[in-house]
Amino acid sequence: MTMVEQPLTRRTVAGYAIGSLGTGGFSTLPGLVLIYYMTDTLGIAAIAAGLLVTAAKVWDVIIDPIIGAKSDYSLAVTGSRRRFMVLGGLLLPLFFFLTFAVPAGMGPGLAGVWVLLAFMATATAFSLFQVPYIALPAELTSSYDQRTRLLTVRVVVLSLAILLFGAGGPALRSLGGDNEPVGYLLMAAVAGVLIGFFMLLSSRVAPQGIQRRGKYGQLGASSQSGSIASNYRDGFAALKRSPAFRSLLFCFALQGLATGSMLAGAQYVATWVLKNESAVTILFIALIGPALLFAPLWRLLAGRIGKERSFNYASIMFGLAALVMVGLLAAPGEWIYLPVALAGAGYAGMQSLPMSMLPDVISHDGQKHGEGSAGIFGGVWTAGETTGMALGATVLTAVLTASGYVQSVAGETVAQSPAAINGIILSFSLVPALLVVASLLVFRRYPLRQQDIDAGQNISTTPRREGTS
């Protein structure tokens, strides 16, 4: 595969980054409102709601490696991954709307099944876009620094998406007034269309006709359209042969577990700890404002001391901020916005730096084992990231269940015990802090540094005989 050596154009960087308005919206809004929708509107028990979301994400884990392998095959045969991205962007709005369109009067059991099936379909559409999207940076540039630039801009846009959907989604929901189901429908319709639109826009950046091969096997074994079992074998093989990929993926998944727990708990913190349901908007502004400011700063720091050390510092910042919020147990109040802002500053680095390391891992593997496996890596990565975020919601619901949280249906007034409110606080503070510590222990095994990438790049630019990639 021919790699672009010159600096990326602004159009390419912007086109790639705009996709994160879609991926960020989908990653944020369901994580923020779906559990809350099930427990406080549909009357589904907290642990059941968590298991339903987890089941939908397990489906994601099953299909992502398959989509990754098929994406590699499409690239090898047609020269592009774009058709997968377009299909995902077209299907997602419909299924996202259906997720929140549970018919009135349906009991909690059937409502749970409805949400599960609709959200599984939504997750499938999202994966059709996300898996090829994750694979693109390794194909857009081979430069260590240009990848950092590309992913830094993406994270700035991702932060905007979190603000737009995290604050705007609940605001749209509130337009339904006392009719909560109507509010959720309005939110789902507007958000779904916007997410799909941004995905379709970004699909245009996918390269077309990258040295089309008549014999796709020249791009690597994983690019061949084999059986489903072979797709999984390719995914496990990528994990087995790349220590860098294992370390980075498991670290990122643990951090997804931490941020997923906090994201799912934000609405509960606003409602039951701050006693103001609309305070979730202020929480998101406090989180994203610093993230927007710090994303470029993490890029500058990475240029000076390396992505790996910068990532450690960002993670420590986030973990300390989460730990400080344990103080809500003794003194709940608006002071929470300060540590949330510190967490937002760290979150920017926790997102941009691992994602800029992933294409380094992919290209390093390509130098040793042959190119054409970016989709496989992207599929396994998306599965790991999705699992982490989904299990974060499951951790929250397990804590809520253990602490005695009481679910309710739309229009019903309930009170929560002090133990339940303490459970909300711990799932928003201590649990994420401990998970970040665990992620840093895993990351200690990450072996790649800039000199490894630069050395491989020099090899890849050496003239090759005709017929090689």
C-alpha positions as CSV (number, residue, x, y, z in Angstrom):
1,M,0.0,0.0,0.0
2,T,1.4,3.4,-0.9
3,M,1.6,5.7,2.1
4,V,1.3,9.5,1.8
5,E,4.5,11.1,3.0
6,Q,3.7,14.8,2.6
7,P,1.8,16.7,5.2
8,L,-1.9,16.0,5.2
9,T,-4.0,18.7,3.6
10,R,-6.5,20.7,5.7
11,R,-9.3,19.3,3.7
12,T,-8.3,15.7,4.6
13,V,-7.8,16.5,8.3
14,A,-11.2,18.3,8.4
15,G,-12.9,15.6,6.4
16,Y,-11.7,12.9,8.7
17,A,-12.3,14.9,11.9
18,I,-15.9,15.7,11.0
19,G,-16.8,12.0,11.3
20,S,-16.3,12.4,15.0
21,L,-19.3,14.6,15.2
22,G,-21.1,11.4,14.3
23,T,-19.1,8.9,16.3
24,G,-18.9,11.2,19.3
25,G,-22.7,11.8,19.2
26,F,-23.4,8.1,19.1
27,S,-20.9,7.2,21.8
28,T,-22.2,10.0,24.1
29,L,-26.0,10.2,23.8
30,P,-26.9,6.5,24.4
31,G,-24.3,6.2,27.1
32,L,-25.9,9.3,28.8
33,V,-29.6,8.7,28.5
34,L,-30.4,5.1,27.5
35,I,-30.0,3.5,31.0
36,Y,-31.8,6.4,32.5
37,Y,-34.6,6.1,29.9
38,M,-35.0,2.4,30.8
39,T,-35.0,2.8,34.6
40,D,-36.9,6.1,34.9
41,T,-39.3,6.1,32.0
42,L,-39.9,2.4,31.0
43,G,-39.7,1.1,34.6
44,I,-37.0,-1.5,33.9
45,A,-34.9,-2.6,36.9
46,A,-31.4,-1.1,36.9
47,I,-29.5,-4.4,36.6
48,A,-31.8,-5.5,33.8
49,A,-31.2,-2.2,31.9
50,G,-27.5,-2.7,32.3
51,L,-27.6,-6.3,31.0
52,L,-29.7,-5.2,28.0
53,V,-27.1,-2.6,27.0
54,T,-24.3,-5.0,27.6
55,A,-26.0,-7.7,25.4
56,A,-26.3,-5.2,22.6
57,K,-22.6,-4.4,22.9
58,V,-21.7,-8.1,23.0
59,W,-23.3,-8.2,19.6
60,D,-21.0,-5.4,18.6
61,V,-18.0,-7.4,19.8
62,I,-19.2,-10.4,17.6
63,I,-19.7,-8.4,14.4
64,D,-16.8,-5.9,14.6
65,P,-14.0,-8.3,13.6
66,I,-16.2,-9.6,10.7
67,I,-16.8,-6.0,9.5
68,G,-13.1,-5.3,9.8
69,A,-12.2,-8.3,7.6
70,K,-14.8,-7.5,5.0
71,S,-13.6,-3.9,5.0
72,D,-10.0,-5.1,4.2
73,Y,-11.4,-7.2,1.4
74,S,-13.3,-4.3,0.0
75,L,-10.2,-2.2,0.1
76,A,-8.2,-4.8,-1.7
77,V,-10.7,-5.4,-4.5
78,T,-12.3,-2.0,-5.0
79,G,-9.6,0.3,-3.6
80,S,-11.9,1.8,-0.9
81,R,-13.7,1.1,2.4
82,R,-16.2,3.9,1.6
83,R,-19.3,1.7,0.9
84,F,-19.3,0.4,4.5
85,M,-19.2,3.9,5.9
86,V,-22.0,5.1,3.6
87,L,-24.2,2.2,4.5
88,G,-23.7,2.8,8.2
89,G,-24.5,6.5,7.9
90,L,-27.7,5.8,6.0
91,L,-29.1,3.1,8.4
92,L,-28.2,4.5,11.8
93,P,-30.8,7.3,12.0
94,L,-33.7,4.9,11.5
95,F,-32.6,2.4,14.0
96,F,-31.6,5.1,16.6
97,F,-35.1,6.5,16.4
98,L,-36.7,3.1,16.9
99,T,-34.6,2.5,20.0
100,F,-36.6,5.3,21.7
101,A,-39.9,4.6,20.0
102,V,-41.2,2.0,22.5
103,P,-45.0,1.8,22.0
104,A,-47.1,3.4,24.8
105,G,-48.5,0.9,27.3
106,M,-45.9,-1.8,26.7
107,G,-44.8,-3.5,29.9
108,P,-41.2,-3.4,31.2
109,G,-40.3,-6.9,29.9
110,L,-41.5,-6.3,26.3
111,A,-40.1,-2.8,26.3
112,G,-36.7,-4.2,27.3
113,V,-36.8,-6.6,24.3
114,W,-37.8,-3.7,22.0
115,V,-34.9,-1.6,23.1
116,L,-32.5,-4.5,22.9
117,L,-33.3,-5.4,19.3
118,A,-33.5,-1.8,18.1
119,F,-30.2,-0.9,19.8
120,M,-28.5,-4.0,18.4
121,A,-29.5,-2.8,14.9
122,T,-28.3,0.7,15.7
123,A,-24.9,-0.7,16.9
124,T,-24.6,-2.7,13.7
125,A,-25.1,0.4,11.6
126,F,-22.6,2.3,13.7
127,S,-19.9,-0.4,13.4
128,L,-20.3,-0.4,9.6
129,F,-19.0,3.2,9.7
130,Q,-16.7,3.1,12.8
131,V,-14.6,0.1,11.9
132,P,-13.4,1.4,8.5
133,Y,-13.2,4.9,10.0
134,I,-10.7,3.7,12.7
135,A,-8.6,2.0,10.0
136,L,-8.2,5.1,7.8
137,P,-5.4,7.0,9.7
138,A,-2.9,4.3,8.9
139,E,-3.7,4.7,5.2
140,L,-3.9,8.5,5.1
141,T,-0.4,9.0,6.3
142,S,2.7,7.1,7.5
143,S,4.1,10.0,9.5
144,Y,4.3,9.6,13.3
145,D,3.7,13.4,13.8
146,Q,1.0,13.7,11.1
147,R,-1.0,11.0,12.8
148,T,-0.8,12.9,16.1
149,R,-2.0,16.0,14.2
150,L,-4.8,14.1,12.5
151,L,-6.1,12.5,15.7
152,T,-5.7,15.7,17.8
153,V,-8.0,17.6,15.5
154,R,-10.3,14.6,15.6
155,V,-10.4,14.7,19.4
156,V,-11.2,18.5,19.3
157,V,-14.2,17.7,17.1
158,L,-15.0,14.7,19.3
159,S,-15.1,17.0,22.3
160,L,-17.4,19.3,20.4
161,A,-19.7,16.4,19.6
162,I,-19.8,15.4,23.3
163,L,-20.8,18.9,24.2
164,L,-23.3,19.1,21.3
165,F,-25.0,15.8,22.0
166,G,-24.4,15.6,25.7
167,A,-25.9,19.0,26.5
168,G,-28.2,19.3,23.4
169,G,-29.7,15.8,23.7
170,P,-31.2,16.3,27.2
171,A,-32.3,19.9,26.1
172,L,-34.2,18.4,23.2
173,R,-35.7,15.8,25.5
174,S,-36.9,18.5,27.8
175,L,-39.0,20.0,25.0
176,G,-41.4,17.1,25.5
177,G,-42.3,18.7,28.9
178,D,-44.1,16.3,31.1
179,N,-44.6,13.8,28.3
180,E,-41.2,12.1,28.6
181,P,-41.7,9.6,25.7
182,V,-42.4,12.4,23.2
183,G,-39.3,14.2,24.5
184,Y,-37.2,11.1,23.9
185,L,-38.6,10.6,20.4
186,L,-37.8,14.2,19.5
187,M,-34.3,13.8,20.8
188,A,-33.7,10.5,18.9
189,A,-35.1,11.9,15.6
190,V,-32.9,15.0,15.6
191,A,-29.8,13.4,17.0
192,G,-30.0,10.3,14.7
193,V,-30.3,12.5,11.5
194,L,-27.3,14.6,12.6
195,I,-25.2,11.6,13.4
196,G,-25.9,10.0,10.1
197,F,-25.3,13.2,8.2
198,F,-21.9,13.7,9.7
199,M,-20.9,10.1,9.0
200,L,-21.9,10.5,5.4
201,L,-19.9,13.7,5.1
202,S,-16.8,12.0,6.5
203,S,-17.1,9.0,4.3
204,R,-15.9,11.1,1.4
205,V,-12.4,11.2,2.9
206,A,-11.9,7.5,2.5
207,P,-9.3,7.0,-0.3
208,Q,-10.6,5.7,-3.6
209,G,-8.6,3.3,-5.8
210,I,-5.5,2.8,-3.7
211,Q,-3.4,0.8,-6.1
212,R,-6.2,-1.6,-6.9
213,R,-5.1,-5.2,-7.0
214,G,-6.5,-7.9,-9.2
215,K,-5.2,-10.4,-6.7
216,Y,-6.2,-9.2,-3.3
217,G,-3.9,-11.7,-1.6
218,Q,-1.0,-9.4,-2.3
219,L,-2.4,-7.1,0.4
220,G,-2.1,-9.8,3.1
221,A,-4.0,-12.8,4.2
222,S,-6.5,-10.9,6.3
223,S,-7.7,-9.0,3.2
224,Q,-9.1,-12.2,1.7
225,S,-12.9,-12.7,2.1
226,G,-12.7,-15.9,4.2
227,S,-15.3,-17.5,6.5
228,I,-16.5,-15.9,9.6
229,A,-14.3,-18.3,11.6
230,S,-11.3,-17.1,9.7
231,N,-12.2,-13.5,10.4
232,Y,-12.1,-14.2,14.1
233,R,-8.8,-16.1,13.7
234,D,-7.3,-13.1,12.0
235,G,-8.4,-10.9,14.8
236,F,-7.0,-13.1,17.5
237,A,-3.8,-13.5,15.4
238,A,-3.4,-9.7,15.4
239,L,-3.7,-9.7,19.1
240,K,-1.3,-12.5,19.5
241,R,1.5,-11.3,17.3
242,S,1.4,-7.6,18.4
243,P,2.3,-6.9,22.0
244,A,1.9,-3.2,21.3
245,F,-1.7,-3.7,20.1
246,R,-2.6,-5.9,23.1
247,S,-1.2,-3.3,25.6
248,L,-2.8,-0.3,23.9
249,L,-6.2,-2.0,23.4
250,F,-6.6,-3.4,26.9
251,C,-5.5,-0.1,28.4
252,F,-8.0,1.8,26.2
253,A,-10.8,-0.6,27.0
254,L,-10.2,-0.2,30.8
255,Q,-10.3,3.6,30.3
256,G,-13.5,3.2,28.3
257,L,-14.9,1.3,31.3
258,A,-13.9,4.2,33.5
259,T,-15.4,6.9,31.2
260,G,-18.4,4.8,30.4
261,S,-19.2,4.5,34.1
262,M,-18.9,8.3,34.6
263,L,-20.9,9.0,31.4
264,A,-23.8,6.7,32.4
265,G,-23.8,8.1,35.9
266,A,-23.8,11.8,34.9
267,Q,-27.6,12.1,34.7
268,Y,-28.0,10.3,38.0
269,V,-25.5,12.7,39.6
270,A,-27.4,15.7,38.3
271,T,-30.8,14.4,39.4
272,W,-30.1,12.8,42.8
273,V,-26.8,14.4,44.0
274,L,-27.1,17.9,42.7
275,K,-30.9,17.8,42.9
276,N,-31.3,19.4,39.4
277,E,-31.9,17.2,36.4
278,S,-30.8,19.9,34.0
279,A,-27.4,20.2,35.8
280,V,-26.2,17.5,33.4
281,T,-25.8,20.2,30.8
282,I,-23.5,22.2,33.1
283,L,-21.5,19.0,33.9
284,F,-20.9,18.5,30.2
285,I,-19.8,22.1,29.6
286,A,-17.4,21.8,32.6
287,L,-16.0,18.6,31.0
288,I,-15.7,19.7,27.4
289,G,-14.5,23.3,27.8
290,P,-11.1,22.1,29.2
291,A,-11.0,19.2,26.8
292,L,-11.2,21.6,23.8
293,L,-8.4,23.7,25.3
294,F,-6.1,20.9,26.3
295,A,-6.3,18.7,23.1
296,P,-3.8,20.9,21.2
297,L,-1.6,21.1,24.3
298,W,-1.4,17.4,24.6
299,R,-0.2,17.3,21.0
300,L,2.5,19.9,21.7
301,L,3.6,17.9,24.8
302,A,3.7,14.7,22.8
303,G,5.9,16.4,20.3
304,R,8.4,17.2,23.1
305,I,8.3,14.1,25.3
306,G,6.5,11.5,23.2
307,K,3.0,10.2,23.0
308,E,3.5,7.6,25.6
309,R,4.7,9.8,28.5
310,S,2.1,12.4,27.6
311,F,-0.6,9.8,27.7
312,N,0.5,8.7,31.2
313,Y,0.2,12.3,32.5
314,A,-3.2,12.8,30.9
315,S,-4.5,9.6,32.6
316,I,-3.1,10.5,36.0
317,M,-4.8,13.9,35.7
318,F,-8.1,12.2,34.9
319,G,-7.7,9.6,37.7
320,L,-6.9,12.2,40.4
321,A,-9.9,14.3,39.4
322,A,-12.2,11.3,39.7
323,L,-10.7,10.4,43.1
324,V,-11.3,13.9,44.4
325,M,-15.0,13.6,43.6
326,V,-15.3,10.9,46.3
327,G,-15.7,14.0,48.5
328,L,-19.3,14.3,47.3
329,L,-20.1,11.6,49.9
330,A,-19.5,14.2,52.6
331,A,-20.3,17.5,50.9
332,P,-22.4,17.3,47.7
333,G,-22.4,20.6,45.9
334,E,-21.5,22.6,42.9
335,W,-17.7,22.3,43.7
336,I,-18.0,19.2,41.6
337,Y,-17.6,21.2,38.4
338,L,-13.9,21.9,39.2
339,P,-12.7,18.3,39.3
340,V,-15.0,17.6,36.3
341,A,-13.1,20.3,34.4
342,L,-9.7,18.7,35.5
343,A,-11.0,15.3,34.3
344,G,-12.0,16.9,31.0
345,A,-8.4,18.2,30.5
346,G,-7.1,14.7,31.1
347,Y,-9.8,13.1,28.9
348,A,-8.6,15.0,25.9
349,G,-5.2,13.3,26.1
350,M,-6.7,10.0,27.0
351,Q,-8.6,10.0,23.7
352,S,-6.2,11.7,21.2
353,L,-3.0,10.0,22.2
354,P,-4.0,6.3,22.1
355,M,-5.9,6.8,18.9
356,S,-2.8,8.4,17.3
357,M,-0.7,5.4,18.6
358,L,-3.1,2.9,16.9
359,P,-2.0,3.7,13.3
360,D,1.6,3.4,14.5
361,V,0.8,-0.1,15.8
362,I,-0.9,-1.0,12.5
363,S,1.9,0.3,10.3
364,H,4.5,-1.4,12.6
365,D,2.7,-4.7,12.2
366,G,2.4,-4.1,8.4
367,Q,6.2,-3.8,8.2
368,K,6.7,-7.1,9.8
369,H,3.8,-9.2,8.6
370,G,2.5,-7.5,5.4
371,E,0.0,-4.8,4.9
372,G,-3.7,-5.1,4.4
373,S,-4.9,-5.8,8.0
374,A,-5.9,-2.3,9.1
375,G,-9.6,-3.3,9.0
376,I,-8.9,-6.3,11.2
377,F,-7.1,-4.1,13.7
378,G,-9.9,-1.5,13.5
379,G,-12.5,-4.2,14.1
380,V,-10.8,-5.6,17.2
381,W,-10.1,-2.1,18.5
382,T,-13.8,-1.1,18.0
383,A,-14.9,-4.2,19.8
384,G,-12.6,-3.6,22.7
385,E,-13.6,0.1,22.9
386,T,-17.3,-0.7,22.7
387,T,-17.0,-3.4,25.4
388,G,-15.3,-1.0,27.7
389,M,-17.9,1.7,27.3
390,A,-20.8,-0.8,27.6
391,L,-19.4,-2.5,30.7
392,G,-19.0,0.9,32.2
393,A,-22.8,1.2,32.1
394,T,-23.1,-2.3,33.5
395,V,-20.8,-1.4,36.4
396,L,-23.0,1.6,37.2
397,T,-26.2,-0.5,37.2
398,A,-24.6,-3.2,39.4
399,V,-23.6,-0.5,41.9
400,L,-27.1,1.0,41.7
401,T,-28.7,-2.4,42.3
402,A,-26.4,-3.2,45.2
403,S,-27.1,0.1,46.8
404,G,-30.9,-0.2,46.5
405,Y,-31.8,2.2,43.6
406,V,-35.5,2.4,42.9
407,Q,-36.6,2.4,39.2
408,S,-39.8,4.2,38.1
409,V,-42.0,4.8,35.1
410,A,-42.8,8.1,33.4
411,G,-44.7,10.5,35.7
412,E,-44.1,8.5,38.8
413,T,-42.3,10.1,41.8
414,V,-39.9,8.1,43.9
415,A,-37.3,8.8,46.6
416,Q,-33.8,7.3,46.7
417,S,-32.2,6.1,49.9
418,P,-28.9,7.6,51.1
419,A,-27.2,4.3,50.2
420,A,-28.4,4.6,46.6
421,I,-27.2,8.1,46.3
422,N,-23.8,7.1,47.7
423,G,-23.7,4.3,45.1
424,I,-24.2,6.9,42.4
425,I,-21.3,9.0,43.8
426,L,-18.9,6.0,44.0
427,S,-19.6,4.9,40.5
428,F,-18.8,8.4,39.3
429,S,-15.6,8.8,41.3
430,L,-13.8,5.9,43.1
431,V,-14.7,3.3,40.5
432,P,-13.3,5.3,37.5
433,A,-10.2,6.2,39.5
434,L,-9.4,2.6,40.2
435,L,-9.9,1.6,36.6
436,V,-7.5,4.3,35.4
437,V,-4.9,3.0,37.8
438,A,-5.4,-0.5,36.3
439,S,-5.1,0.8,32.8
440,L,-1.8,2.5,33.5
441,L,-0.4,-0.8,34.8
442,V,-1.4,-2.5,31.6
443,F,0.1,0.3,29.5
444,R,3.5,-0.2,31.1
445,R,4.0,-3.0,28.6
446,Y,3.5,-0.8,25.5
447,P,6.9,-1.2,23.6
448,L,6.8,1.2,20.6
449,R,8.5,4.6,20.6
450,Q,9.0,7.2,17.8
451,Q,12.3,5.8,16.8
452,D,10.6,2.4,16.1
453,I,8.1,4.1,13.8
454,D,10.7,6.2,12.0
455,A,13.0,3.3,11.5
456,G,10.1,1.3,9.9
457,Q,9.1,4.3,7.8
458,N,12.6,4.5,6.4
459,I,12.4,0.8,5.4
460,S,9.0,1.3,3.8
461,T,10.3,4.1,1.6
462,T,13.1,2.1,0.2
463,P,12.6,1.3,-3.5
464,R,11.0,-2.1,-4.0
465,R,10.9,-4.4,-6.9
466,E,7.9,-4.4,-9.2
467,G,5.0,-6.6,-7.9
468,T,5.6,-5.8,-4.2
469,S,3.4,-3.4,-2.2
